[in-house]
Amino acid sequence: TTEVVTDYTYAPTGGLTTFDTKITVIYGYKTADVEICVAAKTLTGISISKPPEKTSYIEGEIFNPAGMEVTAHYNNGTSQKVTGYTYSPTGGLTISDTKITVTYSDKTAEVKITVTEAAKTLTGISISKQPTKTSYIEGESFNPAGMEVTAHYDNGTTEVVTGYTYTPTGGLTTSDTKITVTYG
């Protein structure tokens, strides 16, 4: 005779691994095996489960992941916090950086950041392009057309600027041999 029983036990119990190839059912002192195939779990994505402590930066600072937690999600419905991720950019941040891309295995997630322009002090100017006209007849006024003025800052940056002034501004004389440009 046969009957269906429900008070059996089985092994292994708990999470299965790819090394598990059978389940052994135990009833009384008898056992029966059920063959199984356990596929390896695969990574389906990652997320930033806790943002980093710092998300606001000043231009030139480097991203600090302190406090950030990255969680890996798998096709078997499980997830776990992971380390060993990478992120970019890794160098000094610029004002155009709005996010940090975190990569673990081949999956990515993003952390939003803000980068504000660093305070800078003007240290000098230079004429990066000479004016189109440099020879004048007495009485003519200086014409700055074609001239490019570049400002130099203490943070190592430069930029072409407008809004400069120059002297002399009236009619030139034969004793005028240079134009003085002032900015800032």
Order of alpha helices (4+ residues) and beta strands (2+ residues): beta-beta-beta-beta-beta-beta-beta-beta-beta-beta-beta-beta-beta-beta-beta-beta
